[in-house]
Amino acid sequence: MPQFFQQFYHKLKDRVGSWQNLTPSFPLADLKPLIISCIAVTGTLLGVRHLGWLQPLELNVFDVMVRSRPDATADPRLLVVTITEQDINTIGKWPISDRTLAKAIAEIARLEPTAIGIDLIRNTPYEPGNAELVTQWKNPKVFPITLIGNSHKDPAPPPPNIPEKRIGFNDIVVDPDNIVRRNLMFASNGKGTLTSFSMRLAFAYLDHKKIDSKLTEKQEIQANNVVFSKLRSDSGGYQNIDNLGYQVLLNYRSAENIAKSVTLTEVLEGKVDPKLVKDKIVLIGVTALSLKDIFSTPYSATATGNRPMAGVFIHATATSQILSAVLDGKGLFWYWDEWQEILWIAIWSAVGGCLAWRVEKSVILISSAIGTCASLFGFTFFLFTQQGWIPLIAPGLALLITAGVVVTYEYQESRQQQEIVMKLLGQQTSPAIANALWKERVHLLESGLLPGKKLTATIVLTDLQGFSTISEKLPPEVVMSWLNEYLSVMAEEVQAHQGVINKFTGDGMLAVFGVPIPRTTPAEIAEDARLAVSCALAISARLPQMNQNWCDRNLPAAKMRVGIFTGPIMVGSLGGTTRLEYGVIGDSVNIASRLESCEKDRHEDTCRILIAEETLLHLADKFEVESWGALPLKGREEKVNVYRILGMKNK
């Protein structure tokens, strides 16, 4: 087939397109599918994100990062007085009496704190001792609570006759997954704006330190050049939260070491170190699990089980966050604007698409994707340690989905292109060889040539006996039809035995076993030799039936000769882009040709198959052979040991 690779080259370019479309890893590749994939994936994810479907995943990642970062030490400006199960058992009743609470407040006040926060609802007297508690309420350092309430809780008013500036609400905002991540600093009850319990305590401490606060033009609180920016409904990983009131993202110090603590019993017995109280903020609240003033936090979902946090410690966390931002310079959480987040997602979509577009090997692509995702998480976590919360799930999905879309597109394109090549090659080569040629398409389509390779292969050359006489006696159209039937059978068997027909020489054929896939190991070279001999025997086995069919149609019978030799050859493109042929060059081709024409008069069977000793060495005693001895071959000075193939050996 002298025109085979010329046809392959031109049809591949005409049917599939230019080499840029076939090799997307090239710099000049058509980027249209990549751009469309990035836009489609980014747009879809933005829509899904806007609906809030990614919010649970982003919040889970937020929790993981909270647990992963280093814990801060306990805030030295705070002390928590806990009311434990043991305290309740010691006192013997719940709620504790007004006298007991009054005594605790008085004992703490004696040690000169800056503020005392009472995280207990006391709108109803609990005798005995109400008069004593009323006296303690008059202390300007004491801050009781009120409960705004909602659909799940009824409102609870504060103790009577206390100035509004010392009353804070202790309502805690929970996310849709019942985890506390936000601090509600101001809220409205329909009659006016109320201040949170933690804000009252923190700003009492700041007032004591002579630090002023004010409202900015955006009606946001500013203290000591620190602005408490309001949390938006779409800040960070949020998308559709209720952002009513004035909220900020809660910055936890740790799971348990938020502030030093003492028990109520220790306070009542006067066993508290004065240094823990003097000039500090003291919060009194319950931690007994039976009272159910506990909440889930980012620390709750751990491998060791649920770890809830008492409400008083959440208020302590919120108070500490305000003080740390104003006094310690520990910034509050910050977020990107919506346009920045959209650009962020689009960038990672492009990164995923480019990875899939440029990297062809699956293992390298998977490794690169994993490494890129790790880099994305690492960068996001680094910003998180700097109080920056940016989306992670959306860009991560954009990266992976875009990569998947591009890989799928490339696979479908490659499959369609390969089907065209297979159709072009299928009648002349085996699927394995067609695949190999497909892999070499880059060289062929870029330069129009396949690079030359030196390899070891087995050459098969055939010829018909008396073809000239047959051609003289029959009309050309009959000869053509008869010859095509004969060559078609040979082509079928060559393909079935994984060979390549290099060319038809009129009534003959040159087939090669071991190209274009380089065969390097002795086992592979031996397998090619055995396939070549088996192919010749298969053709020989079909000749009798073909001859009978021809005789029935008054057509001449055929007798053929086959020469087979195994040795080194050079293969590659011969010619130019206008006329291209897959060339097979080397002395091995000449020897196979001489074997075919050797001793023409010794043609006893319908098909005579001769091999040289170089091929016999690879047959592993699987065939019956007859030695013809060392024979001189035309054009060669040295004789060649020749053998005739009689058939397969019986197993």
KOLKE-678257 format. One record per residue (C-alpha): residue number from 1; z, y, x. Coordinates in Angstrom, 1 decimal, always signed. Layout:
num  z  y  x
NUM  Z  Y  X
...
END
This chain:
num  z  y  x
1  +0.0  +0.0  +0.0
2  -1.2  +2.8  +2.4
3  -0.6  +5.5  -0.2
4  +2.9  +4.4  -1.3
5  +5.1  +7.0  +0.4
6  +2.5  +9.7  -0.2
7  +2.8  +8.9  -3.9
8  +6.5  +8.8  -3.7
9  +6.7  +12.2  -2.1
10  +4.4  +14.0  -4.4
11  +5.5  +12.3  -7.6
12  +9.1  +13.0  -6.8
13  +8.5  +16.7  -6.3
14  +6.2  +16.9  -9.4
15  +8.4  +14.9  -11.8
16  +11.9  +15.9  -10.7
17  +11.5  +19.4  -9.2
18  +12.0  +21.0  -5.9
19  +14.4  +19.7  -3.2
20  +16.9  +22.3  -4.2
21  +17.4  +20.7  -7.6
22  +17.8  +17.3  -6.0
23  +20.4  +18.3  -3.4
24  +23.0  +20.5  -5.0
25  +25.0  +20.6  -1.8
26  +22.3  +22.8  -0.1
27  +23.0  +26.5  +0.1
28  +19.9  +27.4  -1.8
29  +20.8  +25.2  -4.7
30  +20.3  +26.4  -8.2
31  +23.8  +27.6  -9.3
32  +23.0  +28.0  -13.0
33  +24.7  +24.8  -14.1
34  +27.7  +25.7  -12.0
35  +28.0  +29.2  -13.5
36  +27.5  +27.9  -17.0
37  +30.2  +25.2  -16.5
38  +32.7  +27.8  -15.1
39  +32.1  +30.2  -18.0
40  +32.3  +27.4  -20.6
41  +35.4  +25.8  -19.3
42  +37.2  +29.2  -18.7
43  +36.3  +30.4  -22.2
44  +37.5  +27.2  -23.8
45  +40.7  +27.2  -21.9
46  +41.4  +30.8  -22.8
47  +40.9  +30.0  -26.4
48  +43.2  +27.0  -26.2
49  +45.7  +29.1  -24.3
50  +45.6  +31.9  -26.8
51  +46.5  +29.4  -29.6
52  +49.6  +28.5  -27.6
53  +48.7  +24.9  -26.9
54  +49.3  +25.3  -23.2
55  +52.6  +27.1  -23.6
56  +54.8  +23.9  -23.7
57  +53.3  +22.7  -20.4
58  +53.7  +26.1  -18.8
59  +57.3  +26.2  -19.9
60  +57.9  +22.7  -18.4
61  +56.5  +23.9  -15.1
62  +58.7  +26.9  -15.3
63  +61.7  +24.6  -15.6
64  +60.6  +22.5  -12.7
65  +60.3  +25.6  -10.5
66  +63.7  +26.8  -11.6
67  +65.2  +23.5  -10.6
68  +63.2  +23.3  -7.4
69  +64.1  +26.7  -5.8
70  +67.3  +27.1  -3.8
71  +70.4  +27.9  -5.9
72  +72.2  +31.2  -5.4
73  +75.9  +31.4  -4.7
74  +78.4  +32.2  -7.4
75  +78.4  +35.9  -8.3
76  +81.6  +37.4  -6.8
77  +81.8  +40.1  -9.4
78  +82.4  +37.7  -12.3
79  +85.2  +35.4  -13.4
80  +84.9  +33.1  -16.4
81  +88.0  +32.0  -18.3
82  +87.1  +28.7  -19.9
83  +88.7  +27.2  -23.0
84  +88.4  +23.5  -22.3
85  +89.2  +20.4  -24.4
86  +92.4  +20.1  -22.4
87  +93.4  +23.7  -23.2
88  +92.9  +23.0  -26.9
89  +95.0  +19.9  -26.7
90  +97.7  +21.7  -24.8
91  +97.8  +24.6  -27.3
92  +97.6  +22.1  -30.1
93  +95.3  +24.0  -32.5
94  +91.8  +25.6  -32.9
95  +91.1  +28.4  -33.3
96  +93.8  +29.6  -31.0
97  +96.2  +32.1  -32.5
98  +95.9  +35.8  -32.1
99  +99.1  +35.8  -30.2
100  +97.7  +33.3  -27.6
101  +94.5  +35.3  -27.2
102  +96.5  +38.6  -27.0
103  +98.7  +37.1  -24.3
104  +95.6  +36.0  -22.3
105  +94.0  +39.4  -22.5
106  +97.3  +41.1  -21.5
107  +97.7  +38.8  -18.5
108  +94.1  +39.5  -17.3
109  +94.4  +43.2  -18.0
110  +97.5  +43.3  -15.8
111  +95.4  +42.2  -12.8
112  +93.1  +45.3  -13.2
113  +89.6  +44.0  -14.1
114  +86.7  +46.3  -14.7
115  +85.9  +44.7  -18.0
116  +87.1  +41.9  -20.2
117  +84.5  +40.2  -22.4
118  +85.8  +38.1  -25.3
119  +83.1  +35.5  -26.3
120  +85.0  +34.5  -29.4
121  +84.4  +35.5  -33.0
122  +87.6  +37.2  -34.2
123  +86.7  +38.9  -37.4
124  +89.6  +37.1  -39.3
125  +93.2  +37.2  -38.3
126  +94.7  +33.9  -37.0
127  +98.4  +34.3  -37.3
128  +100.8  +34.5  -35.7
129  +100.3  +37.6  -33.5
130  +97.5  +39.6  -35.2
131  +99.4  +42.8  -34.5
132  +99.7  +42.0  -30.9
133  +95.9  +41.3  -30.7
134  +95.1  +44.6  -32.5
135  +97.1  +46.3  -29.7
136  +95.0  +44.5  -27.1
137  +91.8  +45.5  -28.8
138  +92.7  +49.2  -28.1
139  +92.3  +48.6  -24.4
140  +89.0  +50.3  -23.4
141  +88.2  +47.5  -21.0
142  +88.1  +44.9  -23.7
143  +84.7  +44.0  -25.2
144  +84.7  +41.8  -28.3
145  +81.5  +40.3  -29.8
146  +79.6  +40.3  -33.1
147  +77.0  +37.9  -34.3
148  +73.8  +39.2  -35.8
149  +72.8  +35.8  -37.2
150  +69.5  +34.5  -38.4
151  +68.2  +31.8  -40.8
152  +70.4  +29.2  -39.1
153  +73.6  +31.3  -38.6
154  +75.4  +33.8  -40.9
155  +76.2  +37.1  -39.3
156  +79.8  +37.6  -38.1
157  +81.2  +41.2  -37.9
158  +83.3  +42.3  -34.9
159  +87.1  +42.8  -35.1
160  +87.8  +46.0  -37.2
161  +88.4  +49.5  -35.9
162  +86.8  +49.0  -32.5
163  +84.3  +51.6  -31.2
164  +80.7  +50.5  -31.4
165  +80.2  +51.2  -27.7
166  +82.5  +48.3  -26.9
167  +80.9  +45.8  -29.2
168  +78.1  +43.5  -28.1
169  +76.2  +40.8  -29.9
170  +76.3  +37.3  -28.4
171  +73.2  +35.9  -30.1
172  +71.2  +33.7  -27.7
173  +67.4  +33.4  -28.0
174  +66.0  +29.9  -27.6
175  +62.4  +29.0  -27.1
176  +60.4  +26.7  -29.4
177  +61.6  +23.7  -27.3
178  +65.3  +24.8  -27.8
179  +65.7  +25.9  -24.2
180  +67.2  +29.2  -23.3
181  +64.9  +31.2  -21.0
182  +65.2  +34.7  -22.3
183  +67.9  +37.4  -22.5
184  +67.9  +39.5  -25.6
185  +69.3  +42.9  -24.4
186  +68.8  +45.0  -27.6
187  +68.2  +44.0  -31.2
188  +68.1  +45.5  -34.6
189  +70.1  +44.4  -37.6
190  +68.3  +46.6  -40.1
191  +70.9  +49.3  -39.8
192  +70.4  +50.3  -36.2
193  +70.0  +49.1  -32.6
194  +72.7  +46.8  -31.3
195  +73.5  +46.1  -27.6
196  +74.0  +42.6  -26.2
197  +77.3  +41.3  -25.0
198  +76.0  +41.0  -21.4
199  +74.6  +44.5  -21.4
200  +77.9  +46.0  -22.5
201  +79.8  +44.2  -19.7
202  +77.2  +44.9  -17.0
203  +76.9  +48.6  -17.8
204  +80.6  +48.9  -18.0
205  +80.7  +47.7  -14.4
206  +77.8  +50.0  -13.4
207  +79.6  +53.0  -15.0
208  +82.6  +52.1  -13.0
209  +80.4  +52.3  -9.9
210  +79.1  +55.7  -11.1
211  +75.5  +54.4  -11.5
212  +73.6  +56.2  -14.2
213  +71.0  +54.7  -16.5
214  +68.2  +56.2  -18.6
215  +65.1  +55.4  -20.7
216  +61.7  +55.7  -19.2
217  +58.6  +57.1  -21.0
218  +57.9  +53.6  -22.2
219  +61.4  +53.4  -23.6
220  +62.5  +50.9  -21.0
221  +65.9  +50.9  -19.3
222  +66.1  +52.2  -15.8
223  +69.2  +52.0  -13.6
224  +69.3  +52.8  -9.8
225  +65.4  +52.9  -9.7
226  +65.2  +49.4  -11.3
227  +63.2  +49.3  -14.5
228  +64.0  +46.4  -17.0
229  +60.4  +45.8  -18.2
230  +60.2  +44.4  -21.7
231  +59.0  +40.8  -22.0
232  +55.6  +40.6  -23.8
233  +54.6  +37.8  -26.1
234  +52.1  +36.7  -23.5
235  +54.1  +37.3  -20.3
236  +53.7  +34.6  -17.7
237  +53.3  +31.2  -19.3
238  +54.2  +32.5  -22.8
239  +51.5  +33.1  -25.4
240  +53.0  +33.4  -28.8
241  +56.7  +33.9  -28.6
242  +58.8  +36.2  -30.8
243  +59.3  +39.2  -28.6
244  +61.1  +41.3  -31.2
245  +63.9  +43.5  -29.8
246  +64.2  +44.2  -26.1
247  +63.9  +40.9  -24.0
248  +63.7  +40.0  -20.4
249  +63.2  +36.6  -18.8
250  +66.5  +35.1  -17.8
251  +66.9  +34.5  -14.1
252  +69.4  +31.7  -13.6
253  +71.6  +31.6  -10.4
254  +72.2  +27.8  -10.6
255  +73.1  +25.0  -12.9
256  +76.8  +25.1  -12.5
257  +77.9  +27.6  -9.8
258  +77.2  +30.8  -11.7
259  +80.7  +32.4  -11.3
260  +84.2  +31.3  -10.4
261  +86.2  +30.0  -13.3
262  +89.8  +29.4  -14.3
263  +91.2  +27.7  -17.4
264  +93.0  +29.4  -20.3
265  +96.1  +27.5  -19.5
266  +96.1  +28.8  -15.9
267  +95.8  +32.3  -17.3
268  +98.7  +31.9  -19.8
269  +100.9  +30.4  -17.1
270  +100.1  +33.2  -14.7
271  +98.5  +31.0  -12.1
272  +95.4  +33.1  -11.5
273  +94.8  +34.7  -8.1
274  +94.8  +38.5  -8.6
275  +91.8  +38.7  -6.2
276  +89.7  +36.8  -8.6
277  +90.3  +39.5  -11.3
278  +90.7  +42.9  -9.7
279  +87.6  +45.1  -10.2
280  +85.7  +42.1  -11.7
281  +84.1  +41.3  -15.0
282  +86.1  +38.6  -16.8
283  +84.5  +36.6  -19.6
284  +86.6  +34.4  -21.9
285  +84.8  +31.7  -23.8
286  +84.8  +28.1  -24.9
287  +83.3  +25.2  -22.8
288  +84.8  +22.4  -24.9
289  +81.9  +20.1  -26.0
290  +83.6  +19.5  -29.4
291  +83.1  +23.2  -30.3
292  +79.3  +22.9  -29.8
293  +78.8  +26.3  -28.2
294  +76.4  +24.7  -25.7
295  +72.7  +25.2  -25.0
296  +69.9  +23.6  -23.2
297  +68.6  +25.4  -20.1
298  +65.8  +24.7  -17.5
299  +68.4  +22.6  -15.7
300  +69.0  +20.4  -18.7
301  +66.1  +18.0  -18.3
302  +67.1  +16.1  -15.1
303  +66.9  +12.6  -13.9
304  +70.6  +12.2  -14.4
305  +70.4  +13.2  -18.1
306  +70.9  +16.2  -20.2
307  +73.1  +19.0  -18.7
308  +73.8  +21.6  -21.3
309  +75.4  +25.0  -20.5
310  +78.2  +26.6  -22.4
311  +77.3  +29.9  -24.1
312  +79.9  +31.9  -22.0
313  +78.1  +30.9  -18.8
314  +74.7  +31.9  -20.2
315  +76.2  +35.4  -21.0
316  +77.7  +35.3  -17.5
317  +74.2  +34.6  -16.1
318  +72.6  +37.4  -18.1
319  +75.4  +39.8  -16.9
320  +75.0  +38.7  -13.3
321  +71.2  +39.2  -13.5
322  +71.6  +42.8  -14.5
323  +74.1  +43.5  -11.7
324  +72.0  +41.7  -9.1
325  +68.9  +43.7  -10.0
326  +70.6  +47.0  -9.9
327  +73.1  +46.5  -7.1
328  +71.6  +43.8  -4.9
329  +67.9  +44.7  -5.2
330  +67.1  +41.2  -6.5
331  +64.0  +42.0  -8.5
332  +63.5  +41.0  -12.1
333  +60.7  +38.6  -13.1
334  +57.3  +40.2  -13.0
335  +54.0  +39.1  -14.6
336  +50.3  +39.8  -14.3
337  +48.4  +41.7  -16.9
338  +46.2  +39.7  -19.2
339  +43.0  +40.6  -17.4
340  +44.5  +39.4  -14.1
341  +45.5  +36.1  -15.6
342  +41.9  +35.6  -17.0
343  +40.5  +36.4  -13.6
344  +43.0  +34.0  -12.0
345  +41.9  +31.2  -14.4
346  +38.2  +31.9  -13.8
347  +38.7  +31.9  -10.0
348  +40.2  +28.4  -10.1
349  +37.5  +27.2  -12.4
350  +34.9  +28.4  -9.9
351  +36.9  +26.7  -7.1
352  +36.8  +23.4  -8.9
353  +33.1  +23.7  -9.7
354  +32.2  +24.6  -6.1
355  +34.2  +21.6  -4.8
356  +32.3  +19.2  -7.1
357  +29.0  +21.0  -6.3
358  +29.4  +20.8  -2.5
359  +31.3  +17.5  -2.0
360  +29.3  +14.4  -2.7
361  +31.6  +11.6  -1.7
362  +34.1  +10.6  -4.4
363  +37.0  +9.9  -2.0
364  +36.6  +13.3  -0.3
365  +36.2  +15.0  -3.6
366  +39.4  +13.4  -5.0
367  +41.3  +14.2  -1.8
368  +40.0  +17.8  -1.9
369  +41.0  +18.2  -5.5
370  +44.5  +16.9  -4.9
371  +44.9  +19.2  -1.9
372  +43.6  +22.2  -3.8
373  +45.9  +21.5  -6.8
374  +48.8  +21.2  -4.3
375  +47.8  +24.6  -2.8
376  +47.7  +26.1  -6.3
377  +51.2  +24.8  -7.1
378  +52.4  +26.0  -3.6
379  +51.1  +29.5  -4.1
380  +52.5  +29.7  -7.6
381  +55.9  +28.4  -6.6
382  +56.0  +30.9  -3.7
383  +55.4  +33.7  -6.1
384  +58.1  +32.3  -8.3
385  +60.6  +32.4  -5.5
386  +59.7  +36.1  -5.3
387  +60.4  +36.5  -9.1
388  +56.7  +36.3  -10.0
389  +55.7  +34.0  -12.9
390  +52.0  +33.4  -13.2
391  +50.1  +30.7  -15.1
392  +49.8  +27.3  -13.4
393  +48.6  +24.8  -16.1
394  +45.7  +26.9  -17.2
395  +44.1  +27.4  -13.8
396  +45.0  +23.8  -12.8
397  +43.2  +22.5  -15.8
398  +40.3  +24.9  -15.2
399  +39.9  +23.5  -11.7
400  +40.0  +19.9  -12.7
401  +37.9  +20.2  -15.9
402  +35.2  +22.3  -14.3
403  +35.1  +19.8  -11.4
404  +34.8  +17.0  -13.9
405  +32.0  +18.8  -15.9
406  +30.0  +19.5  -12.7
407  +30.5  +15.9  -11.5
408  +29.3  +14.6  -14.8
409  +26.3  +16.9  -14.8
410  +25.4  +15.9  -11.3
411  +25.8  +12.3  -12.2
412  +23.5  +12.6  -15.2
413  +21.0  +14.6  -13.2
414  +21.1  +12.1  -10.4
415  +20.8  +9.2  -12.8
416  +17.7  +10.7  -14.5
417  +16.1  +11.5  -11.1
418  +17.0  +8.0  -9.9
419  +15.4  +6.5  -12.9
420  +12.2  +8.3  -12.1
421  +12.3  +7.0  -8.6
422  +13.1  +3.5  -9.7
423  +10.2  +3.6  -12.0
424  +8.0  +4.8  -9.2
425  +9.3  +2.2  -6.7
426  +10.3  -0.6  -9.0
427  +7.1  -2.6  -8.9
428  +7.0  -2.6  -5.2
429  +10.6  -2.8  -3.9
430  +13.9  -4.4  -4.8
431  +16.6  -2.2  -6.5
432  +18.6  -2.2  -3.3
433  +15.7  -0.8  -1.3
434  +14.8  +1.7  -4.0
435  +18.4  +2.9  -3.8
436  +18.1  +3.3  +0.0
437  +15.0  +5.3  -0.4
438  +16.7  +7.5  -3.0
439  +19.5  +8.3  -0.5
440  +16.9  +9.3  +2.1
441  +15.2  +11.7  -0.4
442  +16.8  +14.7  +1.3
443  +14.8  +14.1  +4.5
444  +11.6  +13.3  +2.7
445  +11.8  +16.3  +0.3
446  +12.9  +18.8  +2.9
447  +10.4  +18.0  +5.6
448  +8.0  +15.7  +3.8
449  +8.8  +13.0  +6.3
450  +11.2  +10.2  +6.7
451  +12.6  +10.1  +10.3
452  +11.6  +7.3  +12.5
453  +14.1  +4.4  +13.0
454  +14.1  +1.5  +15.4
455  +15.4  -1.7  +13.8
456  +15.0  -5.4  +13.7
457  +13.1  -6.8  +10.8
458  +11.0  -9.8  +9.7
459  +7.3  -9.3  +9.2
460  +5.2  -11.3  +6.8
461  +1.4  -11.2  +7.0
462  -0.9  -13.1  +4.6
463  -4.6  -13.7  +4.3
464  -6.9  -15.7  +2.0
465  -9.2  -18.4  +3.5
466  -12.9  -17.8  +2.7
467  -12.4  -14.6  +0.9
468  -15.7  -13.2  +2.2
469  -17.6  -16.1  +0.7
470  -15.9  -15.6  -2.6
471  -16.8  -11.9  -2.7
472  -20.4  -12.8  -2.1
473  -20.6  -15.2  -5.0
474  -18.8  -13.2  -7.7
475  -19.4  -9.8  -9.2
476  -17.1  -7.0  -7.9
477  -15.3  -6.6  -11.2
478  -14.5  -10.3  -11.3
479  -13.3  -10.3  -7.7
480  -11.1  -7.3  -8.5
481  -9.5  -8.9  -11.5
482  -9.0  -12.2  -9.6
483  -7.6  -10.5  -6.6
484  -5.2  -8.4  -8.7
485  -3.7  -11.6  -10.3
486  -3.2  -13.0  -6.8
487  -1.6  -9.9  -5.3
488  +0.6  -9.4  -8.4
489  +2.2  -12.7  -7.8
490  +2.8  -11.9  -4.2
491  +4.3  -8.5  -5.1
492  +6.7  -10.1  -7.6
493  +8.0  -12.6  -5.1
494  +8.4  -10.0  -2.3
495  +10.4  -7.8  -4.6
496  +12.5  -10.7  -5.8
497  +13.3  -11.6  -2.2
498  +14.3  -8.0  -1.3
499  +11.2  -7.2  +0.8
500  +9.0  -4.2  +0.9
501  +5.2  -4.4  +0.7
502  +4.0  -2.0  +3.3
503  +0.3  -2.4  +2.5
504  -2.4  -4.5  +0.9
505  -5.2  -5.3  +3.3
506  -7.9  -6.3  +0.9
507  -7.1  -9.9  +0.3
508  -4.0  -9.8  +2.5
509  -0.6  -8.3  +2.5
510  +1.9  -6.8  +5.0
511  +5.5  -7.2  +3.8
512  +8.7  -6.3  +5.7
513  +12.1  -7.7  +5.2
514  +14.9  -5.5  +6.6
515  +13.7  -2.0  +5.7
516  +14.4  +0.7  +5.0
517  +18.1  -0.2  +5.1
518  +18.9  -0.7  +8.7
519  +20.1  -4.3  +9.4
520  +22.4  -4.2  +12.4
521  +24.4  -7.4  +12.4
522  +23.1  -10.9  +13.4
523  +24.0  -12.2  +9.9
524  +22.0  -9.5  +8.2
525  +19.0  -10.0  +10.5
526  +19.2  -13.8  +9.9
527  +19.4  -13.2  +6.1
528  +16.2  -11.2  +6.2
529  +14.4  -14.0  +8.1
530  +15.5  -16.6  +5.6
531  +14.5  -14.4  +2.7
532  +11.1  -13.9  +4.2
533  +10.5  -17.6  +4.6
534  +11.8  -18.3  +1.2
535  +9.4  -15.7  -0.2
536  +6.4  -17.4  +1.5
537  +7.5  -20.8  +0.1
538  +7.9  -19.2  -3.4
539  +4.3  -17.9  -3.2
540  +3.1  -21.2  -2.0
541  +4.8  -23.0  -4.9
542  +3.0  -20.8  -7.4
543  -0.5  -21.2  -5.9
544  -1.2  -24.6  -7.5
545  -0.6  -23.4  -11.0
546  -2.6  -20.3  -10.3
547  -5.5  -22.3  -8.9
548  -5.4  -24.6  -12.0
549  -5.6  -21.6  -14.2
550  -8.5  -20.2  -12.3
551  -10.4  -23.5  -12.3
552  -10.0  -23.6  -16.1
553  -11.7  -20.2  -16.2
554  -14.4  -21.2  -13.7
555  -12.9  -19.0  -11.0
556  -12.5  -20.0  -7.4
557  -9.2  -21.5  -6.1
558  -7.3  -19.8  -3.3
559  -6.0  -21.1  +0.0
560  -3.9  -18.7  +2.0
561  -2.3  -18.4  +5.5
562  +1.0  -16.7  +6.3
563  +2.4  -15.5  +9.6
564  +6.0  -14.6  +10.0
565  +7.8  -13.0  +13.0
566  +11.2  -11.5  +13.5
567  +11.6  -8.7  +16.1
568  +12.0  -5.0  +16.7
569  +9.9  -2.4  +15.0
570  +9.7  +1.3  +14.4
571  +9.6  +2.5  +10.8
572  +9.1  +6.0  +9.4
573  +6.6  +8.4  +7.9
574  +3.1  +8.5  +9.3
575  +0.7  +11.3  +8.5
576  +1.5  +14.6  +6.8
577  +2.5  +15.9  +3.4
578  -1.1  +15.6  +2.1
579  -1.4  +12.0  +3.2
580  +1.8  +10.1  +3.9
581  +2.4  +6.5  +4.7
582  +5.5  +4.5  +5.5
583  +4.5  +3.2  +8.9
584  +5.6  -0.1  +10.4
585  +4.8  -0.2  +14.1
586  +5.6  -2.6  +16.9
587  +4.5  -5.7  +18.7
588  +6.3  -7.8  +16.1
589  +3.6  -6.8  +13.6
590  +0.9  -7.9  +16.0
591  +2.5  -11.3  +16.6
592  +2.9  -11.9  +12.9
593  -0.8  -11.1  +12.4
594  -1.8  -13.4  +15.3
595  +0.3  -16.2  +13.8
596  -1.4  -15.9  +10.5
597  -4.9  -16.2  +12.1
598  -3.8  -18.8  +14.7
599  -5.6  -22.2  +14.6
600  -7.5  -21.4  +11.4
601  -9.0  -24.9  +11.3
602  -5.6  -26.5  +11.0
603  -5.2  -25.6  +7.3
604  -4.3  -28.8  +5.5
605  -2.4  -27.4  +2.5
606  -3.0  -24.7  +0.0
607  -0.6  -22.4  +1.8
608  +0.0  -22.6  +5.6
609  +3.1  -20.8  +6.8
610  +3.6  -20.3  +10.6
611  +6.6  -18.8  +12.3
612  +7.6  -18.1  +15.9
613  +10.7  -19.4  +17.7
614  +12.2  -15.9  +17.3
615  +12.3  -16.4  +13.5
616  +13.3  -20.1  +13.7
617  +16.5  -19.1  +15.6
618  +17.7  -17.3  +12.4
619  +16.9  -20.0  +9.9
620  +20.2  -22.0  +10.4
621  +18.4  -25.3  +10.0
622  +17.8  -24.7  +6.3
623  +14.1  -25.4  +6.3
624  +11.9  -28.3  +7.3
625  +9.7  -27.3  +10.2
626  +6.9  -28.9  +12.3
627  +6.5  -27.8  +15.9
628  +3.0  -26.9  +17.0
629  +4.1  -26.3  +20.5
630  +3.4  -23.3  +22.7
631  +0.1  -21.8  +21.7
632  -1.8  -18.9  +23.1
633  -2.2  -16.0  +20.7
634  -5.1  -13.5  +20.8
635  -4.3  -10.5  +22.9
636  -1.1  -12.0  +24.4
637  -0.8  -13.3  +28.0
638  +2.2  -15.5  +27.3
639  +2.2  -18.4  +24.9
640  +4.3  -18.4  +21.8
641  +6.3  -21.4  +20.4
642  +4.8  -21.9  +17.0
643  +6.3  -23.8  +14.0
644  +5.0  -24.7  +10.6
645  +7.2  -24.4  +7.6
646  +7.1  -27.5  +5.5
647  +9.7  -26.6  +2.8
648  +13.4  -26.3  +2.1
649  +15.7  -29.0  +3.4
650  +17.4  -31.1  +0.7
651  +21.1  -30.3  +0.4
END
